[in-house]
Amino acid sequence: MGLFVVSPATHPTDCGRFFRASFSVRRAQGNGSYCRVFRFDKTFALREAARIFAVTQGWLQTWMRHPPVC
């Protein structure tokens, strides 16, 4: 997404019936770089729903001037 690399991920919960979403944002420019990982407590019945949520949150973090606090 522009200058950023956003990597969405899904993880099964301990019971295995639901999924959690997360994403990482990486940016490398010149001598400075950073990586942030966002994990969410919200659970989803479908892996695809968790992935879409993670992609959407990653997009918001990289494109909004003042992103919402996750």
ChimeraX commands (.cxc) that place a marker at each C-alpha (Angstrom):
marker #1 position 0.00,0.00,0.00 radius 0.5
marker #1 position 2.19,2.84,-1.19 radius 0.5
marker #1 position 5.30,3.17,0.95 radius 0.5
marker #1 position 4.07,0.50,3.35 radius 0.5
marker #1 position 3.97,-3.28,3.30 radius 0.5
marker #1 position 0.85,-4.55,5.06 radius 0.5
marker #1 position 0.68,-8.25,5.91 radius 0.5
marker #1 position -2.69,-9.52,7.17 radius 0.5
marker #1 position -2.89,-12.74,9.17 radius 0.5
marker #1 position -5.50,-14.93,10.85 radius 0.5
marker #1 position -5.06,-17.18,13.85 radius 0.5
marker #1 position -7.42,-19.84,15.20 radius 0.5
marker #1 position -8.56,-19.38,18.80 radius 0.5
marker #1 position -7.69,-21.95,21.45 radius 0.5
marker #1 position -11.00,-23.76,20.95 radius 0.5
marker #1 position -10.45,-23.78,17.16 radius 0.5
marker #1 position -14.01,-22.66,16.35 radius 0.5
marker #1 position -13.21,-18.98,15.74 radius 0.5
marker #1 position -10.45,-16.89,14.20 radius 0.5
marker #1 position -8.64,-13.74,15.29 radius 0.5
marker #1 position -7.24,-11.11,12.98 radius 0.5
marker #1 position -3.91,-9.30,13.00 radius 0.5
marker #1 position -1.70,-7.38,10.60 radius 0.5
marker #1 position 1.78,-5.95,10.47 radius 0.5
marker #1 position 2.84,-2.70,8.84 radius 0.5
marker #1 position 6.42,-2.29,7.65 radius 0.5
marker #1 position 8.05,0.75,6.17 radius 0.5
marker #1 position 11.65,1.10,5.09 radius 0.5
marker #1 position 12.90,4.38,3.71 radius 0.5
marker #1 position 16.50,5.52,3.73 radius 0.5
marker #1 position 18.17,4.73,7.04 radius 0.5
marker #1 position 14.91,4.62,8.99 radius 0.5
marker #1 position 12.49,1.74,9.13 radius 0.5
marker #1 position 9.81,0.44,11.43 radius 0.5
marker #1 position 7.42,-2.44,11.88 radius 0.5
marker #1 position 4.23,-2.47,13.94 radius 0.5
marker #1 position 2.00,-5.44,14.68 radius 0.5
marker #1 position -1.70,-4.99,15.48 radius 0.5
marker #1 position -3.68,-7.83,17.07 radius 0.5
marker #1 position -7.42,-7.76,17.69 radius 0.5
marker #1 position -9.52,-9.43,20.38 radius 0.5
marker #1 position -12.56,-9.65,18.11 radius 0.5
marker #1 position -13.34,-13.19,16.94 radius 0.5
marker #1 position -14.78,-14.28,13.59 radius 0.5
marker #1 position -16.64,-17.43,12.57 radius 0.5
marker #1 position -14.86,-17.54,9.20 radius 0.5
marker #1 position -11.16,-17.20,8.42 radius 0.5
marker #1 position -11.98,-15.06,5.37 radius 0.5
marker #1 position -13.95,-12.59,7.53 radius 0.5
marker #1 position -10.95,-12.23,9.87 radius 0.5
marker #1 position -8.66,-11.67,6.88 radius 0.5
marker #1 position -10.91,-8.99,5.38 radius 0.5
marker #1 position -11.06,-7.23,8.75 radius 0.5
marker #1 position -7.24,-7.29,9.00 radius 0.5
marker #1 position -6.82,-5.95,5.45 radius 0.5
marker #1 position -9.32,-3.15,6.11 radius 0.5
marker #1 position -7.65,-2.14,9.36 radius 0.5
marker #1 position -4.24,-2.17,7.65 radius 0.5
marker #1 position -5.56,0.07,4.90 radius 0.5
marker #1 position -6.98,2.51,7.46 radius 0.5
marker #1 position -3.65,2.67,9.33 radius 0.5
marker #1 position -1.63,3.43,6.20 radius 0.5
marker #1 position -3.92,5.81,4.31 radius 0.5
marker #1 position -5.76,7.93,6.88 radius 0.5
marker #1 position -4.08,11.07,8.18 radius 0.5
marker #1 position -5.37,10.37,11.70 radius 0.5
marker #1 position -6.19,6.64,11.82 radius 0.5
marker #1 position -8.59,5.37,14.47 radius 0.5
marker #1 position -7.03,3.85,17.55 radius 0.5
marker #1 position -7.16,0.07,17.24 radius 0.5
marker link #1:1,2 radius 0.2
marker link #1:2,3 radius 0.2
marker link #1:3,4 radius 0.2
marker link #1:4,5 radius 0.2
marker link #1:5,6 radius 0.2
marker link #1:6,7 radius 0.2
marker link #1:7,8 radius 0.2
marker link #1:8,9 radius 0.2
marker link #1:9,10 radius 0.2
marker link #1:10,11 radius 0.2
marker link #1:11,12 radius 0.2
marker link #1:12,13 radius 0.2
marker link #1:13,14 radius 0.2
marker link #1:14,15 radius 0.2
marker link #1:15,16 radius 0.2
marker link #1:16,17 radius 0.2
marker link #1:17,18 radius 0.2
marker link #1:18,19 radius 0.2
marker link #1:19,20 radius 0.2
marker link #1:20,21 radius 0.2
marker link #1:21,22 radius 0.2
marker link #1:22,23 radius 0.2
marker link #1:23,24 radius 0.2
marker link #1:24,25 radius 0.2
marker link #1:25,26 radius 0.2
marker link #1:26,27 radius 0.2
marker link #1:27,28 radius 0.2
marker link #1:28,29 radius 0.2
marker link #1:29,30 radius 0.2
marker link #1:30,31 radius 0.2
marker link #1:31,32 radius 0.2
marker link #1:32,33 radius 0.2
marker link #1:33,34 radius 0.2
marker link #1:34,35 radius 0.2
marker link #1:35,36 radius 0.2
marker link #1:36,37 radius 0.2
marker link #1:37,38 radius 0.2
marker link #1:38,39 radius 0.2
marker link #1:39,40 radius 0.2
marker link #1:40,41 radius 0.2
marker link #1:41,42 radius 0.2
marker link #1:42,43 radius 0.2
marker link #1:43,44 radius 0.2
marker link #1:44,45 radius 0.2
marker link #1:45,46 radius 0.2
marker link #1:46,47 radius 0.2
marker link #1:47,48 radius 0.2
marker link #1:48,49 radius 0.2
marker link #1:49,50 radius 0.2
marker link #1:50,51 radius 0.2
marker link #1:51,52 radius 0.2
marker link #1:52,53 radius 0.2
marker link #1:53,54 radius 0.2
marker link #1:54,55 radius 0.2
marker link #1:55,56 radius 0.2
marker link #1:56,57 radius 0.2
marker link #1:57,58 radius 0.2
marker link #1:58,59 radius 0.2
marker link #1:59,60 radius 0.2
marker link #1:60,61 radius 0.2
marker link #1:61,62 radius 0.2
marker link #1:62,63 radius 0.2
marker link #1:63,64 radius 0.2
marker link #1:64,65 radius 0.2
marker link #1:65,66 radius 0.2
marker link #1:66,67 radius 0.2
marker link #1:67,68 radius 0.2
marker link #1:68,69 radius 0.2
marker link #1:69,70 radius 0.2
view
